[in-house]
């Protein structure tokens, strides 16, 4: 998944401000307690970050 597609999904699902905040401030257990931004910076595929966030915030699987 491209980073631009990931950002679009984040903004569509969570809103621009909340999506950006979740990405930079929320620690994701499935990613070793890292934030989404830190995980992506470390080389984790944005798709993996998207799925982990969706799981933590109970986003219906149909939107993953």
C-alpha positions as CSV (number, residue, x, y, z in Angstrom):
1,X,0.0,0.0,0.0
2,X,1.3,3.4,-0.8
3,X,1.6,6.0,1.9
4,X,-0.8,8.4,0.1
5,X,-3.4,5.7,0.0
6,X,-2.8,5.0,3.7
7,X,-3.3,8.6,4.6
8,X,-6.4,8.8,2.5
9,X,-7.9,5.8,4.3
10,X,-6.9,7.3,7.7
11,X,-8.6,10.6,6.9
12,X,-11.7,9.0,5.5
13,X,-12.2,6.6,8.4
14,X,-11.1,8.8,11.4
15,X,-11.2,12.4,10.0
16,X,-8.1,14.4,9.2
17,X,-7.2,15.8,12.6
18,X,-8.0,12.6,14.6
19,X,-6.4,10.4,11.9
20,X,-3.1,12.4,12.1
21,X,-3.2,12.3,15.9
22,X,-3.8,8.6,16.0
23,X,-0.9,8.0,13.6
24,X,1.6,10.1,15.6
25,X,0.4,9.6,19.2
26,X,-1.4,6.3,19.7
27,X,0.8,3.3,20.6
28,X,-0.4,0.1,18.8
29,X,0.0,-3.1,20.7
30,X,0.1,-5.2,17.6
31,X,3.1,-3.2,16.4
32,X,5.2,-3.7,19.5
33,X,3.8,-0.6,21.3
34,X,5.1,1.8,18.5
35,X,3.0,4.5,17.0
36,X,1.9,4.1,13.4
37,X,4.3,6.8,12.3
38,X,7.2,5.1,14.1
39,X,6.3,1.8,12.6
40,X,6.1,3.1,9.1
41,X,9.4,5.0,9.6
42,X,11.0,1.7,10.7
43,X,9.9,0.0,7.5
44,X,6.5,-1.6,8.4
45,X,4.2,-1.7,5.4
46,X,1.4,1.0,5.8
47,X,-1.1,-1.8,5.1
48,X,0.0,-3.6,8.3
49,X,-0.3,-0.3,10.3
50,X,-3.8,0.3,8.8
51,X,-5.0,-3.2,9.7
52,X,-3.6,-2.9,13.3
53,X,-5.3,0.5,13.8
54,X,-8.6,-0.9,12.4
55,X,-8.4,-3.8,14.8
56,X,-7.7,-1.6,17.8
57,X,-10.5,0.8,17.0
58,X,-13.1,-1.8,15.9
59,X,-13.4,-0.7,12.3
60,X,-15.6,-3.2,10.5
61,X,-13.5,-5.6,8.5
62,X,-15.3,-4.6,5.3
63,X,-13.4,-1.3,5.5
64,X,-9.9,-2.8,6.1
